């Protein structure tokens, strides 16, 4: 029963930290566009990157 005096406040601290982390991500704009990064892998790049062009020479 005594362990509840430790576990319950820890649970509130973890829940508060999760809420603060969620609010921070929303305010910094990380939740603005969730569809584009997921579909970006399906689009093929037309131009080679600089690392690919440097290795050709």
C-alpha distance matrix in Angstrom:
0.0 3.8 5.4 5.7 7.9 10.0 10.3 11.3 14.0 15.2 15.7 17.7 19.6 20.6 21.7 23.6 25.3 26.3 27.8 29.7 31.0 32.2 33.9 35.5 37.0 38.4 40.0 41.6 43.2 41.5 40.9 44.5 46.1 44.1 47.0 49.6 47.7 47.0 50.6 52.1 51.9 54.3 57.0 59.4 60.5 64.2 64.7 63.7 61.4 62.8 61.4 63.4 66.6 66.4 66.2 69.3 71.6
3.8 0.0 3.8 5.3 5.7 7.6 9.3 10.7 12.4 13.7 15.1 16.8 18.2 19.6 21.1 22.6 24.1 25.6 27.2 28.5 30.0 31.6 33.1 34.4 36.1 37.7 39.0 40.5 42.4 40.8 40.6 44.2 45.9 44.1 47.2 49.5 47.5 47.0 50.8 52.0 51.9 54.5 57.0 59.3 60.1 63.9 64.2 63.0 60.6 61.8 60.4 62.5 65.6 65.3 65.2 68.4 70.5
5.4 3.8 0.0 3.8 5.3 5.4 6.2 8.6 10.5 10.9 12.3 14.6 15.7 16.6 18.4 20.2 21.3 22.6 24.5 26.0 27.0 28.7 30.5 31.7 33.1 34.9 36.4 37.7 39.5 37.7 37.5 41.2 42.8 40.8 43.9 46.2 44.1 43.6 47.3 48.5 48.3 50.9 53.5 55.7 56.5 60.3 60.6 59.4 56.9 58.2 56.8 58.8 62.0 61.7 61.5 64.7 66.9
5.7 5.3 3.8 0.0 3.8 5.2 5.0 5.7 8.4 9.6 10.2 12.1 13.9 15.0 16.1 18.0 19.6 20.7 22.2 24.0 25.4 26.7 28.3 29.9 31.4 32.8 34.3 35.9 37.6 36.0 35.6 39.1 40.9 39.0 42.1 44.6 42.7 42.2 45.9 47.3 47.3 49.8 52.3 54.7 55.7 59.4 59.8 58.8 56.5 57.9 56.7 58.7 61.8 61.7 61.7 64.7 67.0
7.9 5.7 5.3 3.8 0.0 3.8 5.9 6.1 6.9 9.0 10.6 11.6 13.0 14.9 16.2 17.3 19.0 20.8 22.0 23.3 25.0 26.7 27.9 29.2 31.2 32.6 33.7 35.3 37.4 36.1 35.9 39.4 41.4 39.8 43.1 45.4 43.6 43.4 47.1 48.2 48.4 51.1 53.4 55.8 56.5 60.2 60.4 59.4 56.9 58.1 57.0 59.3 62.2 62.0 62.1 65.3 67.4
10.0 7.6 5.4 5.2 3.8 0.0 3.8 5.8 5.9 6.3 8.8 10.5 10.9 12.5 14.5 15.7 16.7 18.6 20.4 21.4 22.7 24.7 26.1 27.1 28.9 30.7 31.9 33.1 35.2 33.7 33.8 37.4 39.3 37.6 40.9 43.0 41.0 40.9 44.6 45.6 45.7 48.5 50.8 53.0 53.6 57.3 57.4 56.3 53.7 54.8 53.6 55.9 58.9 58.5 58.6 61.8 63.9
10.3 9.3 6.2 5.0 5.9 3.8 0.0 3.8 5.7 5.1 6.1 8.7 9.8 10.4 12.2 14.1 15.2 16.4 18.3 19.9 20.9 22.5 24.3 25.5 27.0 28.7 30.2 31.5 33.3 31.6 31.3 35.0 36.7 34.8 38.0 40.3 38.3 37.9 41.7 42.8 42.9 45.5 47.9 50.2 51.0 54.8 55.1 54.1 51.6 53.0 51.8 53.9 56.9 56.8 56.8 59.9 62.1
11.3 10.7 8.6 5.7 6.1 5.8 3.8 0.0 3.8 5.4 5.1 6.4 8.7 10.0 10.6 12.3 14.3 15.4 16.6 18.4 20.0 21.2 22.7 24.3 26.0 27.3 28.7 30.4 32.1 30.7 30.2 33.8 35.7 34.0 37.3 39.7 38.0 37.7 41.4 42.7 43.1 45.6 47.9 50.4 51.3 55.0 55.4 54.6 52.3 53.7 52.8 54.8 57.8 57.8 58.0 61.0 63.2
14.0 12.4 10.5 8.4 6.9 5.9 5.7 3.8 0.0 3.8 5.4 5.1 6.2 8.7 9.8 10.4 12.3 14.2 15.3 16.4 18.3 19.9 21.0 22.3 24.4 25.8 26.8 28.5 30.5 29.4 29.3 32.7 34.9 33.6 37.0 39.2 37.5 37.6 41.3 42.3 42.8 45.5 47.6 50.1 50.6 54.3 54.5 53.7 51.1 52.4 51.6 53.8 56.6 56.6 56.9 60.0 62.1
15.2 13.7 10.9 9.6 9.0 6.3 5.1 5.4 3.8 0.0 3.8 5.4 5.0 6.2 8.5 9.7 10.5 12.3 14.2 15.2 16.4 18.3 19.9 20.9 22.6 24.4 25.6 26.9 28.9 27.4 27.5 31.1 33.0 31.5 34.9 36.9 34.9 35.0 38.7 39.6 39.9 42.8 44.9 47.2 47.7 51.4 51.5 50.6 48.1 49.3 48.3 50.5 53.4 53.3 53.5 56.7 58.7
15.7 15.1 12.3 10.2 10.6 8.8 6.1 5.1 5.4 3.8 0.0 3.8 5.4 5.2 6.1 8.5 9.8 10.6 12.3 14.2 15.3 16.6 18.4 19.9 21.2 22.8 24.4 25.9 27.5 25.9 25.5 29.1 30.9 29.2 32.5 34.8 33.1 32.8 36.5 37.8 38.1 40.7 43.0 45.5 46.3 49.9 50.3 49.6 47.2 48.7 47.9 49.9 52.8 52.9 53.2 56.1 58.4
17.7 16.8 14.6 12.1 11.6 10.5 8.7 6.4 5.1 5.4 3.8 0.0 3.8 5.5 5.1 6.0 8.5 9.8 10.5 12.1 14.1 15.3 16.4 18.1 20.0 21.1 22.4 24.2 26.0 24.9 24.5 27.9 30.2 28.9 32.3 34.6 33.1 33.2 36.8 38.0 38.7 41.3 43.4 46.0 46.6 50.2 50.6 50.0 47.6 49.0 48.4 50.6 53.4 53.5 54.0 56.9 59.1
19.6 18.2 15.7 13.9 13.0 10.9 9.8 8.7 6.2 5.0 5.4 3.8 0.0 3.8 5.5 5.1 6.1 8.6 9.9 10.5 12.2 14.2 15.3 16.3 18.4 20.0 21.0 22.4 24.5 23.4 23.6 27.0 29.3 28.2 31.7 33.7 31.9 32.3 36.0 36.8 37.5 40.4 42.2 44.6 45.0 48.6 48.7 48.0 45.4 46.6 45.9 48.3 51.0 50.9 51.5 54.5 56.5
20.6 19.6 16.6 15.0 14.9 12.5 10.4 10.0 8.7 6.2 5.2 5.5 3.8 0.0 3.8 5.4 5.0 6.2 8.7 9.8 10.5 12.3 14.3 15.2 16.6 18.5 20.0 21.1 22.9 21.3 21.3 24.9 26.9 25.4 28.8 30.8 28.9 29.1 32.8 33.7 34.2 37.0 39.0 41.4 42.0 45.6 45.8 45.1 42.6 44.0 43.2 45.4 48.2 48.3 48.7 51.6 53.8
21.7 21.1 18.4 16.1 16.2 14.5 12.2 10.6 9.8 8.5 6.1 5.1 5.5 3.8 0.0 3.8 5.4 5.1 6.3 8.6 9.9 10.6 12.4 14.2 15.5 16.7 18.5 20.1 21.6 20.2 19.7 23.2 25.2 23.8 27.3 29.5 28.1 28.2 31.8 33.0 33.8 36.3 38.3 41.0 41.7 45.2 45.7 45.3 43.0 44.6 44.1 46.1 48.8 49.2 49.7 52.5 54.7
23.6 22.6 20.2 18.0 17.3 15.7 14.1 12.3 10.4 9.7 8.5 6.0 5.1 5.4 3.8 0.0 3.8 5.4 5.1 6.1 8.5 9.9 10.5 12.2 14.3 15.4 16.4 18.3 20.2 19.4 19.3 22.6 25.1 24.2 27.9 29.9 28.5 29.1 32.6 33.6 34.6 37.3 39.0 41.6 42.0 45.5 45.7 45.4 42.9 44.3 44.0 46.2 48.8 49.1 49.9 52.7 54.7
25.3 24.1 21.3 19.6 19.0 16.7 15.2 14.3 12.3 10.5 9.8 8.5 6.1 5.0 5.4 3.8 0.0 3.8 5.5 5.1 6.1 8.6 9.9 10.4 12.3 14.3 15.3 16.4 18.6 17.4 17.8 21.2 23.5 22.6 26.3 28.0 26.3 27.1 30.7 31.3 32.2 35.1 36.7 39.1 39.4 42.8 42.9 42.4 39.8 41.1 40.6 42.9 45.5 45.6 46.4 49.3 51.3
26.3 25.6 22.6 20.7 20.8 18.6 16.4 15.4 14.2 12.3 10.6 9.8 8.6 6.2 5.1 5.4 3.8 0.0 3.8 5.5 5.1 6.2 8.6 9.8 10.7 12.4 14.3 15.5 16.9 15.3 15.2 18.8 20.8 19.6 23.1 25.1 23.5 23.9 27.6 28.5 29.4 32.1 33.9 36.4 36.9 40.5 40.8 40.4 38.1 39.7 39.3 41.3 44.0 44.4 45.0 47.8 50.0
27.8 27.2 24.5 22.2 22.0 20.4 18.3 16.6 15.3 14.2 12.3 10.5 9.9 8.7 6.3 5.1 5.5 3.8 0.0 3.8 5.4 5.1 6.2 8.6 10.0 10.7 12.3 14.3 15.7 14.9 14.3 17.6 20.1 19.3 23.0 25.1 24.0 24.6 28.0 29.1 30.4 32.9 34.5 37.3 37.8 41.2 41.6 41.5 39.3 40.9 40.9 42.9 45.4 45.9 46.8 49.4 51.6
29.7 28.5 26.0 24.0 23.3 21.4 19.9 18.4 16.4 15.2 14.2 12.1 10.5 9.8 8.6 6.1 5.1 5.5 3.8 0.0 3.8 5.4 5.1 6.1 8.7 9.9 10.5 12.2 14.4 14.0 14.3 17.4 20.2 19.9 23.7 25.3 24.1 25.3 28.6 29.2 30.7 33.4 34.7 37.3 37.4 40.7 40.8 40.6 38.1 39.4 39.5 41.8 44.1 44.5 45.6 48.3 50.2
31.0 30.0 27.0 25.4 25.0 22.7 20.9 20.0 18.3 16.4 15.3 14.1 12.2 10.5 9.9 8.5 6.1 5.1 5.4 3.8 0.0 3.8 5.5 5.1 6.3 8.7 10.0 10.7 12.6 11.3 12.1 15.4 17.8 17.3 21.0 22.4 20.9 22.1 25.5 25.9 27.2 30.1 31.4 33.9 34.0 37.3 37.4 37.1 34.6 36.0 36.0 38.2 40.6 40.9 41.9 44.7 46.6
32.2 31.6 28.7 26.7 26.7 24.7 22.5 21.2 19.9 18.3 16.6 15.3 14.2 12.3 10.6 9.9 8.6 6.2 5.1 5.4 3.8 0.0 3.8 5.4 5.2 6.3 8.7 10.1 11.0 9.8 9.4 12.8 15.3 14.7 18.4 20.2 19.2 20.1 23.4 24.3 25.8 28.4 29.7 32.5 32.9 36.2 36.6 36.7 34.5 36.2 36.3 38.3 40.7 41.4 42.4 44.9 47.0
33.9 33.1 30.5 28.3 27.9 26.1 24.3 22.7 21.0 19.9 18.4 16.4 15.3 14.3 12.4 10.5 9.9 8.6 6.2 5.1 5.5 3.8 0.0 3.8 5.5 5.2 6.2 8.7 10.1 10.3 10.2 12.8 15.9 16.2 19.9 21.5 20.9 22.3 25.3 26.0 27.9 30.4 31.4 34.2 34.3 37.5 37.8 38.1 35.8 37.3 37.8 39.9 42.0 42.7 44.0 46.4 48.4
35.5 34.4 31.7 29.9 29.2 27.1 25.5 24.3 22.3 20.9 19.9 18.1 16.3 15.2 14.2 12.2 10.4 9.8 8.6 6.1 5.1 5.4 3.8 0.0 3.8 5.5 5.2 6.2 8.7 8.9 10.1 12.6 15.6 16.2 20.0 20.9 19.9 21.8 24.8 24.9 26.9 29.6 30.3 32.8 32.6 35.7 35.7 35.8 33.3 34.5 35.0 37.3 39.3 39.8 41.2 43.7 45.6
37.0 36.1 33.1 31.4 31.2 28.9 27.0 26.0 24.4 22.6 21.2 20.0 18.4 16.6 15.5 14.3 12.3 10.7 10.0 8.7 6.3 5.2 5.5 3.8 0.0 3.8 5.5 5.3 6.4 5.4 6.6 9.6 12.1 12.5 16.3 17.2 16.1 18.0 21.0 21.2 23.1 25.8 26.6 29.2 29.1 32.3 32.5 32.6 30.3 31.8 32.3 34.4 36.5 37.2 38.5 40.9 42.9
38.4 37.7 34.9 32.8 32.6 30.7 28.7 27.3 25.8 24.4 22.8 21.1 20.0 18.5 16.7 15.4 14.3 12.4 10.7 9.9 8.7 6.3 5.2 5.5 3.8 0.0 3.8 5.6 5.4 6.0 5.6 7.7 11.0 11.9 15.6 16.8 16.6 18.4 21.1 21.6 23.9 26.2 26.9 29.8 29.8 32.8 33.3 33.9 31.8 33.5 34.3 36.2 38.1 39.1 40.6 42.7 44.8
40.0 39.0 36.4 34.3 33.7 31.9 30.2 28.7 26.8 25.6 24.4 22.4 21.0 20.0 18.5 16.4 15.3 14.3 12.3 10.5 10.0 8.7 6.2 5.2 5.5 3.8 0.0 3.8 5.5 7.7 8.5 9.5 13.1 14.8 18.3 19.0 18.9 21.1 23.6 23.7 26.2 28.6 28.9 31.6 31.2 34.0 34.2 34.7 32.5 33.9 34.9 37.0 38.7 39.5 41.2 43.4 45.2
41.6 40.5 37.7 35.9 35.3 33.1 31.5 30.4 28.5 26.9 25.9 24.2 22.4 21.1 20.1 18.3 16.4 15.5 14.3 12.2 10.7 10.1 8.7 6.2 5.3 5.6 3.8 0.0 3.8 5.8 8.2 9.1 12.1 13.9 17.3 17.3 16.8 19.4 21.9 21.4 23.9 26.5 26.6 29.0 28.4 31.1 31.0 31.4 29.0 30.2 31.2 33.5 35.1 35.8 37.6 39.9 41.5
43.2 42.4 39.5 37.6 37.4 35.2 33.3 32.1 30.5 28.9 27.5 26.0 24.5 22.9 21.6 20.2 18.6 16.9 15.7 14.4 12.6 11.0 10.1 8.7 6.4 5.4 5.5 3.8 0.0 3.8 5.4 5.4 8.4 10.6 13.9 13.9 13.9 16.5 18.7 18.5 21.2 23.6 23.6 26.2 25.8 28.6 28.8 29.6 27.5 29.1 30.3 32.1 33.8 34.9 36.6 38.6 40.5
41.5 40.8 37.7 36.0 36.1 33.7 31.6 30.7 29.4 27.4 25.9 24.9 23.4 21.3 20.2 19.4 17.4 15.3 14.9 14.0 11.3 9.8 10.3 8.9 5.4 6.0 7.7 5.8 3.8 0.0 3.8 5.7 7.5 8.4 11.9 12.2 11.4 13.7 16.4 16.3 18.6 21.2 21.6 24.2 24.1 27.2 27.5 27.9 25.8 27.6 28.4 30.2 32.2 33.3 34.7 36.8 38.9
40.9 40.6 37.5 35.6 35.9 33.8 31.3 30.2 29.3 27.5 25.5 24.5 23.6 21.3 19.7 19.3 17.8 15.2 14.3 14.3 12.1 9.4 10.2 10.1 6.6 5.6 8.5 8.2 5.4 3.8 0.0 3.8 5.8 6.3 10.0 11.4 11.3 12.9 15.5 16.3 18.7 20.7 21.5 24.6 25.0 28.0 28.9 29.6 27.9 30.0 30.8 32.3 34.4 35.7 37.0 38.9 41.2
44.5 44.2 41.2 39.1 39.4 37.4 35.0 33.8 32.7 31.1 29.1 27.9 27.0 24.9 23.2 22.6 21.2 18.8 17.6 17.4 15.4 12.8 12.8 12.6 9.6 7.7 9.5 9.1 5.4 5.7 3.8 0.0 3.8 6.5 9.3 10.1 11.1 13.2 14.9 15.5 18.5 20.2 20.4 23.5 23.8 26.5 27.4 28.6 27.1 29.4 30.6 31.9 33.7 35.3 36.8 38.4 40.6
46.1 45.9 42.8 40.9 41.4 39.3 36.7 35.7 34.9 33.0 30.9 30.2 29.3 26.9 25.2 25.1 23.5 20.8 20.1 20.2 17.8 15.3 15.9 15.6 12.1 11.0 13.1 12.1 8.4 7.5 5.8 3.8 0.0 3.8 5.8 6.3 7.8 9.8 11.2 11.9 15.0 16.4 16.7 20.0 20.5 23.3 24.5 25.8 24.6 27.2 28.4 29.3 31.2 33.0 34.4 35.8 38.2
44.1 44.1 40.8 39.0 39.8 37.6 34.8 34.0 33.6 31.5 29.2 28.9 28.2 25.4 23.8 24.2 22.6 19.6 19.3 19.9 17.3 14.7 16.2 16.2 12.5 11.9 14.8 13.9 10.6 8.4 6.3 6.5 3.8 0.0 3.8 6.0 6.5 7.2 9.4 10.9 13.3 14.8 16.0 19.3 20.4 23.5 24.9 25.8 24.8 27.6 28.3 29.1 31.3 33.2 34.1 35.6 38.3
47.0 47.2 43.9 42.1 43.1 40.9 38.0 37.3 37.0 34.9 32.5 32.3 31.7 28.8 27.3 27.9 26.3 23.1 23.0 23.7 21.0 18.4 19.9 20.0 16.3 15.6 18.3 17.3 13.9 11.9 10.0 9.3 5.8 3.8 0.0 3.8 5.8 5.5 6.4 8.7 11.2 11.9 13.1 16.7 18.2 21.2 23.1 24.3 23.8 26.9 27.7 28.0 30.2 32.4 33.2 34.4 37.2
49.6 49.5 46.2 44.6 45.4 43.0 40.3 39.7 39.2 36.9 34.8 34.6 33.7 30.8 29.5 29.9 28.0 25.1 25.1 25.3 22.4 20.2 21.5 20.9 17.2 16.8 19.0 17.3 13.9 12.2 11.4 10.1 6.3 6.0 3.8 0.0 3.8 5.4 5.3 5.9 9.2 10.2 10.5 13.9 14.9 17.8 19.5 20.9 20.3 23.4 24.5 24.8 26.8 29.1 30.0 31.1 33.8
47.7 47.5 44.1 42.7 43.6 41.0 38.3 38.0 37.5 34.9 33.1 33.1 31.9 28.9 28.1 28.5 26.3 23.5 24.0 24.1 20.9 19.2 20.9 19.9 16.1 16.6 18.9 16.8 13.9 11.4 11.3 11.1 7.8 6.5 5.8 3.8 0.0 3.8 5.6 5.1 7.5 9.8 10.6 13.4 14.2 17.6 18.9 19.5 18.6 21.6 22.2 22.7 25.0 27.0 27.8 29.2 32.0
47.0 47.0 43.6 42.2 43.4 40.9 37.9 37.7 37.6 35.0 32.8 33.2 32.3 29.1 28.2 29.1 27.1 23.9 24.6 25.3 22.1 20.1 22.3 21.8 18.0 18.4 21.1 19.4 16.5 13.7 12.9 13.2 9.8 7.2 5.5 5.4 3.8 0.0 3.8 5.6 6.6 8.3 10.4 13.5 15.2 18.7 20.5 21.0 20.5 23.7 24.0 24.1 26.7 28.8 29.1 30.4 33.5
50.6 50.8 47.3 45.9 47.1 44.6 41.7 41.4 41.3 38.7 36.5 36.8 36.0 32.8 31.8 32.6 30.7 27.6 28.0 28.6 25.5 23.4 25.3 24.8 21.0 21.1 23.6 21.9 18.7 16.4 15.5 14.9 11.2 9.4 6.4 5.3 5.6 3.8 0.0 3.8 5.4 5.5 7.3 10.8 12.9 16.1 18.4 19.4 19.6 23.0 23.6 23.2 25.6 28.1 28.5 29.3 32.4
52.1 52.0 48.5 47.3 48.2 45.6 42.8 42.7 42.3 39.6 37.8 38.0 36.8 33.7 33.0 33.6 31.3 28.5 29.1 29.2 25.9 24.3 26.0 24.9 21.2 21.6 23.7 21.4 18.5 16.3 16.3 15.5 11.9 10.9 8.7 5.9 5.1 5.6 3.8 0.0 3.8 5.4 5.5 8.4 9.8 13.1 15.0 15.9 15.8 19.3 20.0 19.7 22.0 24.5 25.0 25.9 28.9
51.9 51.9 48.3 47.3 48.4 45.7 42.9 43.1 42.8 39.9 38.1 38.7 37.5 34.2 33.8 34.6 32.2 29.4 30.4 30.7 27.2 25.8 27.9 26.9 23.1 23.9 26.2 23.9 21.2 18.6 18.7 18.5 15.0 13.3 11.2 9.2 7.5 6.6 5.4 3.8 0.0 3.8 5.6 7.5 9.5 13.1 15.0 15.3 15.4 18.9 19.0 18.4 21.1 23.5 23.5 24.5 27.7
54.3 54.5 50.9 49.8 51.1 48.5 45.5 45.6 45.5 42.8 40.7 41.3 40.4 37.0 36.3 37.3 35.1 32.1 32.9 33.4 30.1 28.4 30.4 29.6 25.8 26.2 28.6 26.5 23.6 21.2 20.7 20.2 16.4 14.8 11.9 10.2 9.8 8.3 5.5 5.4 3.8 0.0 3.8 6.4 9.6 12.6 15.3 16.2 17.1 20.8 21.1 20.0 22.4 25.2 25.1 25.6 28.9
57.0 57.0 53.5 52.3 53.4 50.8 47.9 47.9 47.6 44.9 43.0 43.4 42.2 39.0 38.3 39.0 36.7 33.9 34.5 34.7 31.4 29.7 31.4 30.3 26.6 26.9 28.9 26.6 23.6 21.6 21.5 20.4 16.7 16.0 13.1 10.5 10.6 10.4 7.3 5.5 5.6 3.8 0.0 3.8 6.5 9.2 12.1 13.6 14.8 18.5 19.4 18.2 20.1 23.2 23.5 23.6 26.8
59.4 59.3 55.7 54.7 55.8 53.0 50.2 50.4 50.1 47.2 45.5 46.0 44.6 41.4 41.0 41.6 39.1 36.4 37.3 37.3 33.9 32.5 34.2 32.8 29.2 29.8 31.6 29.0 26.2 24.2 24.6 23.5 20.0 19.3 16.7 13.9 13.4 13.5 10.8 8.4 7.5 6.4 3.8 0.0 3.8 6.3 9.2 10.4 12.2 16.0 16.8 15.1 16.9 20.1 20.3 20.1 23.4
60.5 60.1 56.5 55.7 56.5 53.6 51.0 51.3 50.6 47.7 46.3 46.6 45.0 42.0 41.7 42.0 39.4 36.9 37.8 37.4 34.0 32.9 34.3 32.6 29.1 29.8 31.2 28.4 25.8 24.1 25.0 23.8 20.5 20.4 18.2 14.9 14.2 15.2 12.9 9.8 9.5 9.6 6.5 3.8 0.0 3.8 5.7 7.1 8.9 12.6 13.8 12.3 13.8 17.0 17.6 17.5 20.5
64.2 63.9 60.3 59.4 60.2 57.3 54.8 55.0 54.3 51.4 49.9 50.2 48.6 45.6 45.2 45.5 42.8 40.5 41.2 40.7 37.3 36.2 37.5 35.7 32.3 32.8 34.0 31.1 28.6 27.2 28.0 26.5 23.3 23.5 21.2 17.8 17.6 18.7 16.1 13.1 13.1 12.6 9.2 6.3 3.8 0.0 3.8 6.7 9.5 12.7 14.6 12.5 13.0 16.6 17.5 16.6 19.4
64.7 64.2 60.6 59.8 60.4 57.4 55.1 55.4 54.5 51.5 50.3 50.6 48.7 45.8 45.7 45.7 42.9 40.8 41.6 40.8 37.4 36.6 37.8 35.7 32.5 33.3 34.2 31.0 28.8 27.5 28.9 27.4 24.5 24.9 23.1 19.5 18.9 20.5 18.4 15.0 15.0 15.3 12.1 9.2 5.7 3.8 0.0 3.8 6.5 9.3 11.5 9.8 9.7 13.2 14.6 13.9 16.3
63.7 63.0 59.4 58.8 59.4 56.3 54.1 54.6 53.7 50.6 49.6 50.0 48.0 45.1 45.3 45.4 42.4 40.4 41.5 40.6 37.1 36.7 38.1 35.8 32.6 33.9 34.7 31.4 29.6 27.9 29.6 28.6 25.8 25.8 24.3 20.9 19.5 21.0 19.4 15.9 15.3 16.2 13.6 10.4 7.1 6.7 3.8 0.0 3.8 6.6 8.1 6.0 6.6 10.1 11.1 10.8 13.5
61.4 60.6 56.9 56.5 56.9 53.7 51.6 52.3 51.1 48.1 47.2 47.6 45.4 42.6 43.0 42.9 39.8 38.1 39.3 38.1 34.6 34.5 35.8 33.3 30.3 31.8 32.5 29.0 27.5 25.8 27.9 27.1 24.6 24.8 23.8 20.3 18.6 20.5 19.6 15.8 15.4 17.1 14.8 12.2 8.9 9.5 6.5 3.8 0.0 3.8 5.5 5.4 6.5 8.9 10.4 11.4 13.6
62.8 61.8 58.2 57.9 58.1 54.8 53.0 53.7 52.4 49.3 48.7 49.0 46.6 44.0 44.6 44.3 41.1 39.7 40.9 39.4 36.0 36.2 37.3 34.5 31.8 33.5 33.9 30.2 29.1 27.6 30.0 29.4 27.2 27.6 26.9 23.4 21.6 23.7 23.0 19.3 18.9 20.8 18.5 16.0 12.6 12.7 9.3 6.6 3.8 0.0 3.8 5.4 5.1 6.1 8.7 10.1 11.4
61.4 60.4 56.8 56.7 57.0 53.6 51.8 52.8 51.6 48.3 47.9 48.4 45.9 43.2 44.1 44.0 40.6 39.3 40.9 39.5 36.0 36.3 37.8 35.0 32.3 34.3 34.9 31.2 30.3 28.4 30.8 30.6 28.4 28.3 27.7 24.5 22.2 24.0 23.6 20.0 19.0 21.1 19.4 16.8 13.8 14.6 11.5 8.1 5.5 3.8 0.0 3.8 5.5 5.2 6.4 9.0 10.7
63.4 62.5 58.8 58.7 59.3 55.9 53.9 54.8 53.8 50.5 49.9 50.6 48.3 45.4 46.1 46.2 42.9 41.3 42.9 41.8 38.2 38.3 39.9 37.3 34.4 36.2 37.0 33.5 32.1 30.2 32.3 31.9 29.3 29.1 28.0 24.8 22.7 24.1 23.2 19.7 18.4 20.0 18.2 15.1 12.3 12.5 9.8 6.0 5.4 5.4 3.8 0.0 3.8 5.5 5.4 6.7 9.5
66.6 65.6 62.0 61.8 62.2 58.9 56.9 57.8 56.6 53.4 52.8 53.4 51.0 48.2 48.8 48.8 45.5 44.0 45.4 44.1 40.6 40.7 42.0 39.3 36.5 38.1 38.7 35.1 33.8 32.2 34.4 33.7 31.2 31.3 30.2 26.8 25.0 26.7 25.6 22.0 21.1 22.4 20.1 16.9 13.8 13.0 9.7 6.6 6.5 5.1 5.5 3.8 0.0 3.8 5.5 5.3 7.2
66.4 65.3 61.7 61.7 62.0 58.5 56.8 57.8 56.6 53.3 52.9 53.5 50.9 48.3 49.2 49.1 45.6 44.4 45.9 44.5 40.9 41.4 42.7 39.8 37.2 39.1 39.5 35.8 34.9 33.3 35.7 35.3 33.0 33.2 32.4 29.1 27.0 28.8 28.1 24.5 23.5 25.2 23.2 20.1 17.0 16.6 13.2 10.1 8.9 6.1 5.2 5.5 3.8 0.0 3.8 5.5 5.8
66.2 65.2 61.5 61.7 62.1 58.6 56.8 58.0 56.9 53.5 53.2 54.0 51.5 48.7 49.7 49.9 46.4 45.0 46.8 45.6 41.9 42.4 44.0 41.2 38.5 40.6 41.2 37.6 36.6 34.7 37.0 36.8 34.4 34.1 33.2 30.0 27.8 29.1 28.5 25.0 23.5 25.1 23.5 20.3 17.6 17.5 14.6 11.1 10.4 8.7 6.4 5.4 5.5 3.8 0.0 3.8 5.6
69.3 68.4 64.7 64.7 65.3 61.8 59.9 61.0 60.0 56.7 56.1 56.9 54.5 51.6 52.5 52.7 49.3 47.8 49.4 48.3 44.7 44.9 46.4 43.7 40.9 42.7 43.4 39.9 38.6 36.8 38.9 38.4 35.8 35.6 34.4 31.1 29.2 30.4 29.3 25.9 24.5 25.6 23.6 20.1 17.5 16.6 13.9 10.8 11.4 10.1 9.0 6.7 5.3 5.5 3.8 0.0 3.8
71.6 70.5 66.9 67.0 67.4 63.9 62.1 63.2 62.1 58.7 58.4 59.1 56.5 53.8 54.7 54.7 51.3 50.0 51.6 50.2 46.6 47.0 48.4 45.6 42.9 44.8 45.2 41.5 40.5 38.9 41.2 40.6 38.2 38.3 37.2 33.8 32.0 33.5 32.4 28.9 27.7 28.9 26.8 23.4 20.5 19.4 16.3 13.5 13.6 11.4 10.7 9.5 7.2 5.8 5.6 3.8 0.0
